[in-house]
Amino acid sequence: MCKQWFMTIEAIRERLYNYLKLADDRKIDAIYTLLENDIMEHSQWWNDDALIEELDKEYTAWENSSEKGYTLVEIEEAVTNLKSKRHSYD
């Protein structure tokens, strides 16, 4: 049995991520060639009708003030606060 069956998906992702950071150009090109069609399907979000419909609903709700929107400054402040809380537990 392959080792991958004993690894979590998260562990496999981590190993692949680390491998891709160090792999030579020839291997990266070969891997990309194998996965290119799948990558293109997932990266063309604008062709996903369900996603576009959901984004349109969220945008309309934001325009009508029925959903709260956040500015970039508010998001950055929230992230900074969460990071400081996380580091205070270390």
Backbone hydrogen bonds in HBPLUS format (Angstrom, degrees):
<---DONOR---> <-ACCEPTOR-->    atom                        ^
c    i                          cat <-CA-CA->   ^        H-A-AA   ^      H-
h    n   atom  resd res      DA  || num        DHA   H-A  angle D-A-AA Bond
n    s   type  num  typ     dist DA aas  dist angle  dist       angle   num
A0005-TRP N   A0002-CYS O   3.25 MM   3  5.91 157.5  2.30 115.2 120.3     1
A0006-PHE N   A0003-LYS O   2.86 MM   3  5.57 160.4  1.90 123.6 130.1     2
A0007-MET N   A0004-GLN O   3.20 MM   3  5.11 161.6  2.24 101.2 106.7     3
A0012-ILE N   A0008-THR O   2.98 MM   4  6.32 156.8  2.03 151.6 158.3     4
A0013-ARG N   A0009-ILE O   2.84 MM   4  6.09 164.0  1.86 154.7 158.7     5
A0014-GLU N   A0010-GLU O   3.02 MM   4  6.24 158.4  2.07 145.2 150.9     6
A0015-ARG N   A0011-ALA O   2.97 MM   4  6.23 160.3  2.01 148.9 153.8     7
A0016-LEU N   A0012-ILE O   2.88 MM   4  6.12 164.5  1.91 156.8 161.1     8
A0017-TYR N   A0013-ARG O   2.81 MM   4  5.96 162.6  1.84 152.1 157.5     9
A0018-ASN N   A0014-GLU O   2.95 MM   4  6.14 165.3  1.98 150.3 153.9    10
A0019-TYR N   A0015-ARG O   2.89 MM   4  6.04 154.6  1.96 145.2 152.9    11
A0020-LEU N   A0016-LEU O   2.84 MM   4  6.05 165.9  1.86 157.1 160.1    12
A0021-LYS N   A0017-TYR O   3.15 MM   4  6.38 144.7  2.28 144.0 152.9    13
A0022-LEU N   A0019-TYR O   3.04 MM   3  5.45 138.5  2.22 107.5 118.4    14
A0023-ALA N   A0019-TYR O   2.87 MM   4  5.89 130.0  2.13 151.5 167.0    15
A0027-LYS N   A0024-ASP O   3.12 MM   3  5.57 121.0  2.48 108.7 121.8    16
A0028-ILE N   A0024-ASP O   3.08 MM   4  6.39 162.3  2.11 156.3 161.9    17
A0029-ASP N   A0025-ASP O   2.91 MM   4  6.06 162.1  1.94 150.6 155.3    18
A0030-ALA N   A0026-ARG O   3.04 MM   4  6.25 154.2  2.11 141.5 148.5    19
A0031-ILE N   A0027-LYS O   2.89 MM   4  6.10 164.6  1.92 154.4 158.2    20
A0032-TYR N   A0028-ILE O   2.89 MM   4  6.04 164.4  1.92 152.0 156.7    21
A0033-THR N   A0029-ASP O   2.94 MM   4  6.10 157.1  2.00 145.1 151.5    22
A0034-LEU N   A0030-ALA O   3.12 MM   4  6.41 152.9  2.20 145.2 151.6    23
A0035-LEU N   A0031-ILE O   3.12 MM   4  6.39 145.6  2.24 145.5 154.9    24
A0035-LEU N   A0032-TYR O   3.07 MM   3  5.11 121.2  2.43  95.9 110.8    25
A0036-GLU N   A0032-TYR O   2.70 MM   4  5.40 118.8  2.07 154.0 167.3    26
A0039-ILE N   A0035-LEU O   2.90 MM   4  6.06 163.1  1.93 162.6 168.1    27
A0040-MET N   A0036-GLU O   2.92 MM   4  6.10 162.2  1.95 155.6 159.9    28
A0041-GLU N   A0037-ASN O   3.05 MM   4  6.27 155.2  2.12 146.8 153.2    29
A0042-HIS N   A0038-ASP O   3.17 MM   4  6.41 157.2  2.23 148.5 153.6    30
A0043-SER N   A0039-ILE O   2.91 MM   4  6.02 138.8  2.08 146.3 158.4    31
A0047-ASN N   A0044-GLN O   3.02 MM   3  5.77 165.4  2.05 120.9 125.6    32
A0048-ASP N   A0045-TRP O   2.99 MM   3  5.29 165.8  2.01 115.3 118.9    33
A0052-ILE N   A0048-ASP O   2.96 MM   4  6.24 165.3  1.98 160.7 165.4    34
A0053-GLU N   A0049-ASP O   2.91 MM   4  6.04 158.0  1.95 147.0 153.2    35
A0054-GLU N   A0050-ALA O   3.02 MM   4  6.23 157.9  2.07 144.8 150.5    36
A0055-LEU N   A0051-LEU O   2.88 MM   4  6.15 161.0  1.92 153.7 159.0    37
A0056-ASP N   A0052-ILE O   2.86 MM   4  6.05 157.2  1.91 149.2 155.6    38
A0057-LYS N   A0053-GLU O   2.97 MM   4  6.23 155.3  2.03 147.2 153.5    39
A0058-GLU N   A0054-GLU O   2.98 MM   4  6.23 162.5  2.01 150.8 155.3    40
A0059-TYR N   A0055-LEU O   2.87 MM   4  6.04 158.0  1.92 149.4 155.8    41
A0060-THR N   A0056-ASP O   2.90 MM   4  6.05 162.2  1.93 149.5 154.3    42
A0061-ALA N   A0057-LYS O   2.92 MM   4  6.11 159.5  1.96 148.6 154.5    43
A0062-TRP N   A0058-GLU O   2.94 MM   4  6.15 151.8  2.02 143.5 151.3    44
A0063-GLU N   A0059-TYR O   2.84 MM   4  6.13 157.9  1.89 150.4 156.6    45
A0064-ASN N   A0060-THR O   2.95 MM   4  6.18 151.7  2.04 148.1 155.3    46
A0066-SER N   A0061-ALA O   2.91 MM   5  5.13 141.4  2.06 160.0 158.8    47
A0067-GLU N   A0061-ALA O   3.23 MM   6  5.30 130.6  2.49 120.0 113.3    48
A0065-SER N   A0062-TRP O   3.08 MM   3  4.98 158.6  2.13 104.0 109.3    49
A0075-ILE N   A0071-THR O   3.05 MM   4  6.36 157.4  2.10 151.1 157.1    50
A0076-GLU N   A0072-LEU O   2.89 MM   4  6.12 164.2  1.92 153.2 157.4    51
A0077-GLU N   A0073-VAL O   2.95 MM   4  6.15 157.6  2.00 149.6 155.6    52
A0078-ALA N   A0074-GLU O   2.98 MM   4  6.18 157.0  2.04 144.7 150.9    53
A0079-VAL N   A0075-ILE O   2.93 MM   4  6.19 159.6  1.97 153.3 158.7    54
A0080-THR N   A0076-GLU O   2.94 MM   4  6.12 161.6  1.97 147.6 152.9    55
A0081-ASN N   A0077-GLU O   2.91 MM   4  6.14 160.0  1.95 149.6 155.0    56
A0082-LEU N   A0078-ALA O   2.93 MM   4  6.17 157.7  1.98 148.1 154.2    57
A0083-LYS N   A0079-VAL O   2.86 MM   4  6.08 158.7  1.90 153.1 159.1    58
A0084-SER N   A0080-THR O   2.96 MM   4  6.19 159.5  2.00 149.6 154.9    59
A0085-LYS N   A0081-ASN O   3.01 MM   4  6.22 152.8  2.08 145.4 152.7    60
A0086-ARG N   A0082-LEU O   2.93 MM   4  6.13 158.9  1.97 147.6 153.5    61
A0087-HIS N   A0083-LYS O   2.92 MM   4  6.14 159.9  1.96 152.4 157.4    62
A0088-SER N   A0084-SER O   3.03 MM   4  6.10 130.2  2.28 134.6 146.9    63
A0088-SER N   A0085-LYS O   3.21 MM   3  5.13 132.1  2.45  91.8 104.8    64
A0089-TYR N   A0086-ARG O   3.26 MM   3  5.63 153.9  2.34 105.3 112.7    65
A0090-ASP N   A0087-HIS O   3.28 MM   3  5.25 151.2  2.37  97.6 105.7    66
